[in-house]
Amino acid sequence: MWGVMENKPSISVLIPVLNEEESLPELQERLYRTMEGIGEPYEIIYINDGSIDSTPALLEDYHNRFPCVKVIEFTETMVSTWLYLQGLSVLSAKWLSR
């Protein structure tokens, strides 16, 4: 299973997305390989900025399959600074990558 979190994460990766159905599968795969290679507990927080394609379904699938994935959903497009603030409010780690 990808990204099983046994401890509080040391690293949080915050990723805002908007209509990214074509790029999300590759992003998730590459991010998983990279984070697993680091060997520290981590979390991936996707912030969906009102996507109208299949992005929400992909994110729900990742959340269900990978315990390290958290998803914040918005139904309308927001200002990116505000999105980051929302993501920062839920992260658990000492280190943040965006």
Backbone as CSV, one residue per row, in Angstrom:
resi,resn,N_x,N_y,N_z,CA_x,CA_y,CA_z,C_x,C_y,C_z
1,MET,0.845,-1.181,0.000,0.000,0.000,0.000,0.886,1.238,0.000
2,TRP,0.518,2.206,-0.778,1.325,3.415,-0.926,1.213,4.303,0.296
3,GLY,2.363,4.789,0.746,2.419,5.857,1.727,1.723,5.578,3.032
4,VAL,1.852,4.374,3.553,1.232,4.055,4.827,1.901,4.894,5.913
5,MET,1.098,5.625,6.672,1.641,6.482,7.716,1.552,5.758,9.051
6,GLU,2.697,5.369,9.588,2.731,4.718,10.889,2.970,5.732,11.992
7,ASN,3.575,6.865,11.668,3.884,7.917,12.623,3.351,9.229,12.090
8,LYS,3.432,10.256,12.952,3.107,11.590,12.491,4.048,11.927,11.340
9,PRO,3.522,12.501,10.240,4.385,12.781,9.091,5.475,13.791,9.410
10,SER,6.630,13.556,8.830,7.738,14.508,8.913,7.656,15.519,7.781
11,ILE,7.018,15.117,6.673,6.958,15.957,5.475,5.511,16.043,4.994
12,SER,5.069,17.253,4.684,3.763,17.470,4.062,3.989,18.059,2.680
13,VAL,3.306,17.505,1.688,3.368,18.019,0.326,1.986,18.593,0.010
14,LEU,1.942,19.872,-0.292,0.699,20.592,-0.530,0.577,20.882,-2.022
15,ILE,-0.502,20.378,-2.654,-0.635,20.492,-4.109,-2.021,21.025,-4.480
16,PRO,-2.108,22.283,-4.928,-3.385,22.776,-5.447,-3.614,22.225,-6.859
17,VAL,-4.837,21.823,-7.157,-5.157,21.277,-8.483,-6.440,21.909,-9.011
18,LEU,-6.479,22.068,-10.326,-7.673,22.554,-11.017,-7.725,21.878,-12.382
19,ASN,-8.692,20.994,-12.560,-8.893,20.287,-13.832,-7.605,19.599,-14.297
20,GLU,-7.084,18.735,-13.478,-5.801,18.066,-13.730,-5.935,16.568,-14.009
21,GLU,-7.067,16.134,-14.551,-7.289,14.708,-14.753,-6.203,14.037,-15.593
22,GLU,-5.624,14.748,-16.528,-4.604,14.148,-17.391,-3.258,14.002,-16.695
23,SER,-2.933,14.907,-15.799,-1.602,14.874,-15.171,-1.578,14.218,-13.793
24,LEU,-2.720,14.085,-13.136,-2.727,13.552,-11.772,-2.168,12.138,-11.630
25,PRO,-2.515,11.182,-12.488,-1.964,9.839,-12.291,-0.437,9.812,-12.308
26,GLU,0.188,10.514,-13.236,1.647,10.541,-13.280,2.218,11.280,-12.071
27,LEU,1.588,12.379,-11.695,2.042,13.121,-10.516,1.999,12.237,-9.274
28,GLN,0.893,11.543,-9.061,0.758,10.683,-7.878,1.828,9.587,-7.891
29,GLU,2.046,8.974,-9.033,3.044,7.905,-9.138,4.446,8.435,-8.850
30,ARG,4.823,9.543,-9.462,6.166,10.107,-9.253,6.354,10.581,-7.815
31,LEU,5.330,11.210,-7.293,5.404,11.705,-5.920,5.532,10.541,-4.938
32,TYR,4.761,9.500,-5.171,4.857,8.314,-4.321,6.272,7.743,-4.330
33,ARG,6.824,7.536,-5.511,8.175,6.970,-5.611,9.210,7.853,-4.909
34,THR,9.092,9.144,-5.101,10.032,10.078,-4.479,9.906,10.051,-2.962
35,MET,8.683,10.155,-2.467,8.476,10.207,-1.022,8.843,8.886,-0.356
36,GLU,8.509,7.773,-0.986,8.887,6.472,-0.423,10.404,6.329,-0.377
37,GLY,11.085,6.886,-1.383,12.546,6.820,-1.436,13.215,7.615,-0.328
38,ILE,12.556,8.656,0.154,13.105,9.463,1.242,13.102,8.669,2.546
39,GLY,12.076,7.852,2.719,12.036,6.984,3.887,11.531,7.635,5.167
40,GLU,10.915,8.802,5.072,10.335,9.482,6.232,8.811,9.432,6.112
41,PRO,8.092,9.431,7.234,6.630,9.506,7.159,6.206,10.811,6.477
42,TYR,5.179,10.737,5.648,4.754,11.912,4.890,3.256,11.916,4.678
43,GLU,2.766,13.078,4.252,1.373,13.213,3.844,1.345,14.036,2.562
44,ILE,0.360,13.739,1.729,0.145,14.489,0.497,-1.235,15.122,0.631
45,ILE,-1.281,16.441,0.538,-2.548,17.155,0.664,-2.865,17.807,-0.678
46,TYR,-3.891,17.267,-1.343,-4.368,17.855,-2.589,-5.474,18.852,-2.253
47,ILE,-5.408,20.045,-2.845,-6.456,21.039,-2.666,-7.119,21.232,-4.019
48,ASN,-8.336,20.715,-4.142,-9.061,20.808,-5.406,-9.786,22.138,-5.479
49,ASP,-9.394,22.953,-6.437,-9.904,24.310,-6.581,-11.100,24.378,-7.529
50,GLY,-12.114,23.551,-7.289,-13.335,23.618,-8.074,-13.270,22.943,-9.428
51,SER,-12.495,21.876,-9.551,-12.374,21.171,-10.836,-13.725,20.681,-11.336
52,ILE,-13.912,20.730,-12.668,-15.165,20.256,-13.267,-14.930,19.029,-14.155
53,ASP,-13.693,18.534,-14.194,-13.404,17.306,-14.939,-13.422,16.129,-13.954
54,SER,-12.688,15.075,-14.210,-12.696,13.912,-13.313,-11.673,14.013,-12.179
55,THR,-11.082,15.185,-11.999,-10.126,15.384,-10.904,-10.708,14.986,-9.545
56,PRO,-11.930,15.412,-9.180,-12.459,15.026,-7.870,-12.548,13.506,-7.681
57,ALA,-12.932,12.786,-8.719,-13.027,11.319,-8.617,-11.649,10.691,-8.433
58,LEU,-10.647,11.199,-9.152,-9.284,10.698,-8.995,-8.780,10.939,-7.575
59,LEU,-9.023,12.140,-7.053,-8.574,12.464,-5.701,-9.264,11.592,-4.660
60,GLU,-10.535,11.340,-4.846,-11.260,10.456,-3.925,-10.662,9.051,-3.956
61,ASP,-10.328,8.571,-5.148,-9.693,7.262,-5.282,-8.350,7.230,-4.555
62,TYR,-7.520,8.251,-4.735,-6.219,8.301,-4.051,-6.410,8.327,-2.540
63,HIS,-7.371,9.102,-2.075,-7.637,9.187,-0.637,-8.057,7.827,-0.078
64,ASN,-8.874,7.108,-0.821,-9.345,5.791,-0.366,-8.240,4.737,-0.417
65,ARG,-7.341,4.830,-1.374,-6.292,3.817,-1.543,-5.034,4.083,-0.747
66,PHE,-4.731,5.338,-0.483,-3.467,5.691,0.144,-3.706,6.501,1.420
67,PRO,-3.400,5.932,2.579,-3.645,6.626,3.844,-2.913,7.958,3.966
68,CYS,-1.862,8.152,3.200,-1.090,9.396,3.283,-1.752,10.551,2.538
69,VAL,-2.799,10.287,1.752,-3.424,11.336,0.928,-4.624,11.944,1.657
70,LYS,-4.582,13.275,1.751,-5.708,14.049,2.248,-6.196,14.917,1.099
71,VAL,-7.497,15.216,1.100,-8.067,16.038,0.027,-8.935,17.127,0.641
72,ILE,-8.718,18.350,0.178,-9.586,19.479,0.508,-10.316,19.843,-0.776
73,GLU,-11.644,19.861,-0.723,-12.459,20.122,-1.917,-13.134,21.487,-1.831
74,PHE,-13.052,22.238,-2.916,-13.810,23.469,-3.058,-14.677,23.338,-4.294
75,THR,-15.903,23.865,-4.236,-16.802,23.766,-5.382,-16.653,24.956,-6.323
76,GLU,-15.979,25.993,-5.875,-15.720,27.161,-6.711,-14.222,27.443,-6.708
77,THR,-13.734,28.063,-7.767,-12.326,28.436,-7.837,-12.046,29.559,-6.849
78,MET,-10.974,29.381,-6.078,-10.584,30.345,-5.046,-9.252,30.990,-5.425
79,VAL,-8.849,31.980,-4.659,-7.556,32.631,-4.839,-6.480,31.698,-4.306
80,SER,-5.375,31.521,-5.051,-4.368,30.528,-4.680,-3.754,30.764,-3.300
81,THR,-3.569,31.993,-2.884,-3.033,32.257,-1.548,-3.971,31.709,-0.486
82,TRP,-5.243,31.897,-0.686,-6.236,31.388,0.256,-6.200,29.861,0.287
83,LEU,-6.005,29.238,-0.879,-5.906,27.779,-0.932,-4.750,27.277,-0.079
84,TYR,-3.592,27.916,-0.200,-2.438,27.507,0.599,-2.718,27.649,2.084
85,LEU,-3.395,28.717,2.468,-3.731,28.888,3.879,-4.634,27.772,4.366
86,GLN,-5.573,27.347,3.536,-6.448,26.238,3.919,-5.641,24.949,4.062
87,GLY,-4.710,24.734,3.145,-3.854,23.550,3.235,-2.983,23.576,4.472
88,LEU,-2.432,24.728,4.785,-1.586,24.850,5.969,-2.357,24.550,7.244
89,SER,-3.652,24.785,7.228,-4.453,24.549,8.428,-4.633,23.067,8.744
90,VAL,-4.377,22.174,7.775,-4.577,20.739,8.035,-3.292,19.929,8.040
91,LEU,-2.170,20.507,7.658,-0.965,19.687,7.598,-0.435,19.374,8.984
92,SER,0.296,18.273,9.068,0.762,17.748,10.344,2.273,17.740,10.490
93,ALA,2.996,17.948,9.433,4.430,17.706,9.418,5.277,18.894,9.871
94,LYS,6.547,18.593,10.099,7.535,19.627,10.414,7.973,20.361,9.149
95,TRP,7.981,19.662,8.007,8.481,20.199,6.744,7.364,20.252,5.713
96,LEU,7.368,21.294,4.916,6.347,21.489,3.887,7.015,21.627,2.531
97,SER,6.460,20.944,1.543,6.888,21.113,0.155,5.675,21.524,-0.637
98,ARG,5.846,22.493,-1.521,4.727,22.899,-2.377,5.202,23.116,-3.777
